[in-house]
Amino acid sequence: MERSAIESKMVDLLVEELGIERDKITMAAKFEEDLEVDSLGVVELLMALEDNFDVNIPDEEAEAITTVSEAVDIVEAKVNA
């Protein structure tokens, strides 16, 4: 799957699952600081990513995710493995 498709789906999930305004989302945006996503929101997003991309993201990898781009990196690596 191409990175652009993963990025697009990631933005859609952030809007649909967490109610974030689309124009606030950039690849460099930090979940907690920039997008005001709390720890519960991050868990919800991870579950949505696993469901939508049919991947498994272990807790130790999930804990390292701080930006939208990092989340895309992990999904891209797993989808294209």
Phi, psi and omega in degrees: 000137181286148181302321182299323179291321178294316178300315181298315180294323178299314179298315178302317180294320179297322179289311185288314186278323188246356176070027179278141178293131184305322184286350177273346187270120172232166179293333181273352183297134176271135184303308185283311186285311186273321185258357177055043177266123179278178184299325177295320178297322178295318178298316179300317180296316180299319178296320179295320178297314181298318180292313186286330182253000180053051179232166175241124180248106180298154182305319182296328175285320181298323181295337182275351183279119177238338181237164177300318181299319179296322177295318178296318179303313183293315179297315181300316180298320183285319181294323185263011181290000000 
